[in-house]
Amino acid sequence: MRSPLAPFPLNRSRRLRQSGWIRDMVAGASLTADDLIWPIFVREGVGIVEPIASMPGVNRLSIDEAVKAANEAAALGIPCIALFPYTEAKDKNSECTEAFNPDNLVNRATRAIKAAVPNIGIMLDVALDPYNSDGHDGFVRDGIIVNDETLMALEKQALVQAESGADILGPSDMMDGRIGIIRQALEAHDFTDVAIMAYSAKFASAFYGPFRDAVGAKGALKGDKKTYQIDARNSDEALRETARDIAEGADMVMVKPGMPYLDICQRVKAEFNVPTFAYQVSGEYAMIAAAGGNGWIDEEKAMLETLMAFKRAGCDGVLTYFAPRVAALLAE
């Protein structure tokens, strides 16, 4: 039961705001490096640090540079990195065969990072879009993204990722039934300790554009993803998707995008009380970085404020491209 407030002047809210130490003492949410997952884009080559024009300050990294980034993450106290591949056009086809290649880019990167930085967590994305010549998360048959055939492909992809040493699999495809298929496959092949962070509430959003640039999928995408990602107008649907993923074996759940969907973050955490994450996606990052770069906002303060908003909404952690900058600031 909410306690009634004494009337002014017996109650003065500003008493608990008058200095930094008391504000810190009564703060309702906190942010630490442990709350962060750093998404990193990898590409073929050696010694490559390639800027992404639509994401100021973010680069595509060759595997050797990704190993350096993993060392940086560990030194900053960031517990986990998420790897996403920039796939060359020659490695894409309608059957997405590169997704199941044990020696594809992200699998090689995972093995290299685990060898050099064994205590860093690695999360890999389970979806076909980086490898699909149609740019979709599932197989396209006669213009339709087919569900059940795609599930068999996602199962194969998840197993080669687990074999490479991934600690967390992040199914982001939004096909019906994918979590159950992947969990059963992991159990059957003795990958019982591999965790699943389901992209449970992934919305069909306008905020993904820079990411598609980063992984080379934007030009390939034919049509949109509205037949499998959640309609932005729907809230209860996001909870139904989350409930199903938990029932099928997800260990953690995610809301994506982040800031436009804080209401979903709060509802998911309150309803299910499972580890809940948000993805501060590329479009969110790009807006803050661009406005900061132009002097329209204080980029550092906006960065910290948005991440604190996720924690206040109930998130246990956040995937953010700001992760190394935030961790360095927190270390100060």
KEDO-851821 format. One record per residue (C-alpha): residue in one letter; x, y, z. Coordinates in pm, whole numbers, plus 50000, padded with zeros to 5 digits. Layout:
N
AXYZ
...
This chain:
332
M500005000050000
R501345034149904
S502105056250205
P500345090150203
L502625120450175
A502635146350447
P501485180450322
F503945208250242
P505975220750425
L506205188950639
N507115171250318
R509725188050099
S510835165849809
R513925187149757
R515425175250087
L516425143049909
R517845161649607
Q520075187349774
S523445170149724
G525055142949515
W525605118549798
I521965118749909
R520695115749552
D522935085349508
M521795070749838
V518085071349751
A518385064349376
G515865038649256
A518015024448976
S521725020148918
L523925013448617
T527174993548620
A529414978048356
D527874944348449
D524634956248289
L526174960147943
I526464938247635
W528574953247356
P527474945246997
I530474942746762
F530474939646384
V533074916446231
R534254913345872
E536844894245672
G540424906445648
V543324914945876
G544014947346060
I540724962945947
V538934989946144
E536285001945899
P533995030946002
I530255026945950
A528995059845809
S525485057245957
M526815048446304
P529435074646401
G532115059446622
V531215023246537
N533425002046312
R533484968746136
L536434949146270
S538494920846127
I538844891146360
D542224902146495
E540784936446578
A537704920146733
V540034901046964
K541514934547072
A537994947847131
A537204917347345
N540294924147553
E539154960147591
A535704948647702
A537194925447963
A539454952848095
L536464976148128
G534404950148315
I531914944348030
P530834908148077
C529624899547727
I529994909247363
A527574901547080
L529064894046737
F527354902746407
P528844894746066
Y529274917245765
T528654891645493
E530004896845142
A527484893144857
K529364862644727
D528564844245053
K524804850145029
N522244828344856
S518594819044881
E519424787645084
C521554806845338
T524204779745336
E526874801645495
A524764802745814
F525534765945878
N529224767545786
P531274758946098
D534044780945957
N531934811245877
L533014845445998
V531284846846337
N532224811246426
R535894817646352
A535704850346543
T534144832546840
R536904806646852
A539624833146821
I538144854647097
K537574825247329
A541204814547282
A542494849347367
V539914861047624
P538344829547767
N536384847248041
I534434870647813
G530894859847729
I529994857247361
M526474860347225
L525654850846865
D522594859946663
V520454831346530
A518794843546210
L519324839045839
D519244875345722
P523034881245709
Y523334851345474
N520114854545276
S520244869944929
D516674881844996
G517684899145322
H515024881345526
D515324862245854
G513764831345700
F513594812945371
V511574830445100
R509374807744891
D507194823644620
G507414856944798
I506414842745137
I508744839245438
V508104803245536
N508114793745902
D508584756445952
E511254751045688
T513184780245839
L513074763546183
M515154734446054
A517774758945926
L517844778246253
E518434745446438
K521504738146223
Q522784773746264
A522374772546643
L524294739946669
V527334752046473
Q527364783546686
A527264763047006
E530084741446872
S532164772746808
G531954781947177
A529084806947198
D527804811647552
I524474827547459
L522364822747148
G520054851147052
P517314839146815
S516214871446648
D514284857246354
M510784858346508
M509674825346352
D506984807446552
G508334778646761
R512024786446717
I512974786647086
G511604751747145
I513354737746838
I516694753046935
R516454743547303
Q515624707447220
A518534705746975
L520974719947230
E519844694647489
A520054665747243
H523644674847148
D524904680247505
F525034718147485
T523034720147805
D524914750447939
V524374772547635
A521884799447729
I519174814047507
M518324850847511
A515194852347299
Y514404883247096
S510894878547227
A509414913047175
K511054923446848
F509034949546669
A508854958246299
S510664991046345
A512075020446150
F515075021246385
Y517034992246231
G518375009745919
P521985016246028
F522334980246149
R521374967545804
D524094990045663
A526554975645913
V525924939145819
G525444945245447
A521784934845444
K520064967545353
G520464965144977
A519474928544977
L516194932345165
K513164927544944
G509964941145098
D509644943945475
K509524921445781
K506004928745899
T504744893145854
Y507004880346133
Q508064909846352
I505534925146594
D503344954146485
A504424985946664
R500814992446768
N500594960746978
S501494955847342
D499634924547455
E501034905647155
A504554912347283
L503634896247615
R502144865847441
E505334861347239
T507434864547553
A505314839447744
R505684813947464
D509454818347445
I509814813047820
A507614782147802
E509774768447519
G513014771947715
A514354807547688
D516604816747981
M516434854247914
V514204876547703
M514754908447509
V512744938547396
K513874954547069
P514074983846998
G514614999647336
M513645035547407
P510385036247204
Y509315004547389
L510055011647755
D506435003547833
I507014968647696
C510194964747902
Q508284973648216
R505344950848137
V507574921048052
K509604924048371
A506524928848590
E504604900348428
F507304873448407
N510104883848645
V512764867348429
P516084882948322
T514954910148082
F517144929147838
A516634957347593
Y518534964047272
Q519355000747222
V519354995946848
S521385012246574
G518845039246494
E518645049746859
Y522425050846879
A522755070046552
M520285096846660
I522105103446986
A525555102446824
A524535125046536
A522805150446759
G525765150046996
G528225153646711
N526355184446591
G526275199846937
W522495197846961
I522545176747278
D525145166447534
E525915131947392
E527515118247707
K524635128747932
A522035116147685
M523855082947657
L523835077748033
E520265090248074
T518865066247816
L520665036447967
M519415045548313
A515895046848168
F516205010148071
K517245001048425
R514425021948572
A511945003548349
G513104970548499
C515724958148254
D518514936948394
G520844946948112
V521174965147781
L522794957647447
T524294990847343
Y526965003747106
F527835028847378
A529045000647605
P532815007947607
R532305045247652
V529815039947933
A532005014348109
A534985037948092
L532925066248239
L531615044048518
A535165033148597
E536075069448658
